Amino acid sequence: MAVYQVVTIGDEILRDKAKEVTKFDDRIYKLLNNMMETLMKEDGVGLAAPQIGVSKRVIIAYHEENDKVIELINPEIISASGEVIDNEGCLSVPGRVGKVNRSKDIVVRGQNADGEPIQFNASGMFARIIQHEIDHLNGILFIDKLEKEENA
């Protein structure tokens, strides 16, 4: 396994739409393991493949209630409800924090590392993390959605 350097604002990959994963092989497992190592080193709660310079629709997100990291490939939000404004930051935008409006509850669909379909509900902070990471896959940064910037 390897720890990647997190790319930061200004790197073009953060503004590109990530490519869909069509091959589920050992490279996906390696990518997920490397993303996990990087997330742990950076002490983050979520990471998208573009944040380590890989244009793939792959995210990992920490689920605090289960004390578990969820791996999700080709994720999409199929429904959302409620609104919550809360502080966000980002490993790729160091030193900036601000209030972002996100859906409170979401239903997410995607695939696991074997390519099998998965779907689940997420709420609260876990839903916020997933929305934030899916935004990365679409070239959107949290600062694009800031309602109010806070002091970091």
C-alpha positions as YAML, in Angstrom:
chain: A
units: angstrom
residues:
- id: 1
  name: MET
  ca: [0.00, 0.00, 0.00]
- id: 2
  name: ALA
  ca: [1.04, 3.58, -0.54]
- id: 3
  name: VAL
  ca: [0.19, 6.98, 0.85]
- id: 4
  name: TYR
  ca: [-0.50, 9.52, -1.87]
- id: 5
  name: GLN
  ca: [0.00, 13.23, -1.67]
- id: 6
  name: VAL
  ca: [-3.35, 15.01, -1.67]
- id: 7
  name: VAL
  ca: [-3.63, 17.38, -4.62]
- id: 8
  name: THR
  ca: [-4.71, 20.89, -3.72]
- id: 9
  name: ILE
  ca: [-6.74, 23.66, -5.27]
- id: 10
  name: GLY
  ca: [-5.18, 24.80, -8.52]
- id: 11
  name: ASP
  ca: [-4.60, 21.26, -9.78]
- id: 12
  name: GLU
  ca: [-6.79, 20.79, -12.88]
- id: 13
  name: ILE
  ca: [-7.93, 17.27, -11.92]
- id: 14
  name: LEU
  ca: [-10.01, 18.75, -9.10]
- id: 15
  name: ARG
  ca: [-12.14, 20.59, -11.67]
- id: 16
  name: ASP
  ca: [-12.59, 17.70, -14.11]
- id: 17
  name: LYS
  ca: [-15.42, 15.18, -14.09]
- id: 18
  name: ALA
  ca: [-13.96, 11.83, -13.00]
- id: 19
  name: LYS
  ca: [-14.24, 8.82, -15.29]
- id: 20
  name: GLU
  ca: [-16.67, 6.00, -14.57]
- id: 21
  name: VAL
  ca: [-15.14, 2.74, -13.37]
- id: 22
  name: THR
  ca: [-15.89, -0.08, -15.80]
- id: 23
  name: LYS
  ca: [-13.25, -2.65, -14.80]
- id: 24
  name: PHE
  ca: [-13.39, -4.16, -11.34]
- id: 25
  name: ASP
  ca: [-10.04, -5.82, -10.82]
- id: 26
  name: ASP
  ca: [-7.03, -5.76, -8.51]
- id: 27
  name: ARG
  ca: [-6.32, -2.15, -9.45]
- id: 28
  name: ILE
  ca: [-9.57, -1.04, -7.78]
- id: 29
  name: TYR
  ca: [-8.61, -2.86, -4.58]
- id: 30
  name: LYS
  ca: [-5.16, -1.28, -4.70]
- id: 31
  name: LEU
  ca: [-6.66, 2.19, -5.29]
- id: 32
  name: LEU
  ca: [-9.08, 1.76, -2.38]
- id: 33
  name: ASN
  ca: [-6.31, 0.53, -0.06]
- id: 34
  name: ASN
  ca: [-4.09, 3.46, -1.03]
- id: 35
  name: MET
  ca: [-6.96, 5.90, -0.54]
- id: 36
  name: MET
  ca: [-7.56, 4.42, 2.92]
- id: 37
  name: GLU
  ca: [-3.88, 4.78, 3.86]
- id: 38
  name: THR
  ca: [-3.90, 8.37, 2.62]
- id: 39
  name: LEU
  ca: [-7.11, 9.21, 4.49]
- id: 40
  name: MET
  ca: [-5.69, 7.79, 7.72]
- id: 41
  name: LYS
  ca: [-2.41, 9.71, 7.32]
- id: 42
  name: GLU
  ca: [-4.28, 12.95, 6.63]
- id: 43
  name: ASP
  ca: [-6.75, 12.33, 9.47]
- id: 44
  name: GLY
  ca: [-9.69, 13.03, 7.17]
- id: 45
  name: VAL
  ca: [-13.27, 11.78, 7.06]
- id: 46
  name: GLY
  ca: [-13.63, 11.30, 3.31]
- id: 47
  name: LEU
  ca: [-11.60, 11.14, 0.14]
- id: 48
  name: ALA
  ca: [-12.33, 11.04, -3.58]
- id: 49
  name: ALA
  ca: [-9.93, 9.51, -6.10]
- id: 50
  name: PRO
  ca: [-9.37, 12.86, -7.91]
- id: 51
  name: GLN
  ca: [-7.95, 14.22, -4.64]
- id: 52
  name: ILE
  ca: [-5.00, 11.87, -5.08]
- id: 53
  name: GLY
  ca: [-4.70, 12.59, -8.80]
- id: 54
  name: VAL
  ca: [-6.75, 9.64, -10.08]
- id: 55
  name: SER
  ca: [-9.66, 10.39, -12.42]
- id: 56
  name: LYS
  ca: [-11.95, 7.58, -11.27]
- id: 57
  name: ARG
  ca: [-15.44, 7.77, -9.74]
- id: 58
  name: VAL
  ca: [-14.33, 6.27, -6.42]
- id: 59
  name: ILE
  ca: [-14.89, 7.64, -2.92]
- id: 60
  name: ILE
  ca: [-14.41, 6.55, 0.65]
- id: 61
  name: ALA
  ca: [-16.34, 8.06, 3.55]
- id: 62
  name: TYR
  ca: [-16.09, 7.55, 7.29]
- id: 63
  name: HIS
  ca: [-19.33, 6.51, 8.98]
- id: 64
  name: GLU
  ca: [-18.87, 7.59, 12.59]
- id: 65
  name: GLU
  ca: [-21.82, 5.66, 14.03]
- id: 66
  name: ASN
  ca: [-20.47, 2.38, 12.64]
- id: 67
  name: ASP
  ca: [-16.81, 3.39, 13.06]
- id: 68
  name: LYS
  ca: [-16.30, 2.14, 9.53]
- id: 69
  name: VAL
  ca: [-15.14, 3.53, 6.20]
- id: 70
  name: ILE
  ca: [-17.56, 2.96, 3.32]
- id: 71
  name: GLU
  ca: [-16.12, 2.37, -0.14]
- id: 72
  name: LEU
  ca: [-18.29, 3.45, -3.04]
- id: 73
  name: ILE
  ca: [-17.65, 3.22, -6.76]
- id: 74
  name: ASN
  ca: [-19.64, 5.16, -9.37]
- id: 75
  name: PRO
  ca: [-21.82, 6.71, -6.65]
- id: 76
  name: GLU
  ca: [-24.92, 8.73, -7.33]
- id: 77
  name: ILE
  ca: [-27.51, 10.34, -5.11]
- id: 78
  name: ILE
  ca: [-30.92, 9.11, -6.16]
- id: 79
  name: SER
  ca: [-32.97, 11.10, -3.66]
- id: 80
  name: ALA
  ca: [-32.37, 13.84, -1.12]
- id: 81
  name: SER
  ca: [-34.45, 15.63, 1.49]
- id: 82
  name: GLY
  ca: [-34.09, 18.28, 4.16]
- id: 83
  name: GLU
  ca: [-31.40, 20.92, 4.46]
- id: 84
  name: VAL
  ca: [-28.63, 21.52, 6.95]
- id: 85
  name: ILE
  ca: [-26.07, 24.31, 6.93]
- id: 86
  name: ASP
  ca: [-22.84, 23.34, 8.67]
- id: 87
  name: ASN
  ca: [-19.08, 23.90, 8.53]
- id: 88
  name: GLU
  ca: [-16.97, 22.07, 6.01]
- id: 89
  name: GLY
  ca: [-13.32, 21.94, 5.16]
- id: 90
  name: CYS
  ca: [-11.36, 19.91, 2.64]
- id: 91
  name: LEU
  ca: [-7.97, 18.24, 2.43]
- id: 92
  name: SER
  ca: [-7.63, 19.73, -1.08]
- id: 93
  name: VAL
  ca: [-8.45, 23.27, 0.10]
- id: 94
  name: PRO
  ca: [-6.19, 23.68, 3.12]
- id: 95
  name: GLY
  ca: [-6.79, 26.55, 5.50]
- id: 96
  name: ARG
  ca: [-10.35, 27.28, 4.42]
- id: 97
  name: VAL
  ca: [-13.54, 26.43, 6.29]
- id: 98
  name: GLY
  ca: [-17.08, 27.60, 5.78]
- id: 99
  name: LYS
  ca: [-20.80, 27.04, 6.00]
- id: 100
  name: VAL
  ca: [-22.26, 24.86, 3.26]
- id: 101
  name: ASN
  ca: [-25.90, 23.92, 2.72]
- id: 102
  name: ARG
  ca: [-26.35, 20.17, 2.11]
- id: 103
  name: SER
  ca: [-29.23, 17.74, 2.09]
- id: 104
  name: LYS
  ca: [-29.88, 16.23, 5.51]
- id: 105
  name: ASP
  ca: [-30.90, 12.79, 4.23]
- id: 106
  name: ILE
  ca: [-29.89, 11.06, 1.01]
- id: 107
  name: VAL
  ca: [-30.27, 7.73, -0.73]
- id: 108
  name: VAL
  ca: [-27.07, 6.67, -2.48]
- id: 109
  name: ARG
  ca: [-26.53, 4.04, -5.12]
- id: 110
  name: GLY
  ca: [-23.27, 2.73, -6.48]
- id: 111
  name: GLN
  ca: [-21.09, -0.34, -6.57]
- id: 112
  name: ASN
  ca: [-18.72, -2.07, -4.19]
- id: 113
  name: ALA
  ca: [-15.14, -3.06, -5.05]
- id: 114
  name: ASP
  ca: [-16.40, -6.23, -6.77]
- id: 115
  name: GLY
  ca: [-18.77, -4.26, -8.99]
- id: 116
  name: GLU
  ca: [-21.88, -5.46, -7.16]
- id: 117
  name: PRO
  ca: [-24.69, -2.88, -6.84]
- id: 118
  name: ILE
  ca: [-25.28, -1.31, -3.44]
- id: 119
  name: GLN
  ca: [-27.79, 1.21, -2.18]
- id: 120
  name: PHE
  ca: [-28.19, 2.77, 1.25]
- id: 121
  name: ASN
  ca: [-29.61, 5.70, 3.19]
- id: 122
  name: ALA
  ca: [-27.34, 8.26, 4.79]
- id: 123
  name: SER
  ca: [-28.14, 11.12, 7.11]
- id: 124
  name: GLY
  ca: [-26.43, 13.81, 9.15]
- id: 125
  name: MET
  ca: [-22.65, 14.09, 8.97]
- id: 126
  name: PHE
  ca: [-22.31, 10.86, 6.96]
- id: 127
  name: ALA
  ca: [-24.65, 12.25, 4.29]
- id: 128
  name: ARG
  ca: [-22.64, 15.50, 4.25]
- id: 129
  name: ILE
  ca: [-19.37, 13.62, 3.73]
- id: 130
  name: ILE
  ca: [-20.80, 11.57, 0.86]
- id: 131
  name: GLN
  ca: [-22.24, 14.66, -0.86]
- id: 132
  name: HIS
  ca: [-18.91, 16.46, -0.47]
- id: 133
  name: GLU
  ca: [-16.99, 13.53, -1.98]
- id: 134
  name: ILE
  ca: [-19.44, 13.03, -4.86]
- id: 135
  name: ASP
  ca: [-19.03, 16.74, -5.63]
- id: 136
  name: HIS
  ca: [-15.30, 16.05, -6.07]
- id: 137
  name: LEU
  ca: [-16.15, 13.47, -8.74]
- id: 138
  name: ASN
  ca: [-17.98, 16.21, -10.63]
- id: 139
  name: GLY
  ca: [-15.26, 18.85, -10.36]
- id: 140
  name: ILE
  ca: [-17.05, 20.79, -7.60]
- id: 141
  name: LEU
  ca: [-15.26, 22.01, -4.47]
- id: 142
  name: PHE
  ca: [-16.96, 22.98, -1.21]
- id: 143
  name: ILE
  ca: [-15.80, 26.57, -1.70]
- id: 144
  name: ASP
  ca: [-18.08, 26.73, -4.77]
- id: 145
  name: LYS
  ca: [-21.04, 26.26, -2.41]
- id: 146
  name: LEU
  ca: [-19.93, 28.42, 0.51]
- id: 147
  name: GLU
  ca: [-22.68, 30.39, 2.18]
- id: 148
  name: LYS
  ca: [-20.25, 31.98, 4.59]
- id: 149
  name: GLU
  ca: [-16.52, 31.54, 5.06]
- id: 150
  name: GLU
  ca: [-15.27, 31.02, 8.61]
- id: 151
  name: ASN
  ca: [-11.83, 31.45, 10.11]
- id: 152
  name: ALA
  ca: [-9.86, 28.23, 9.82]
...
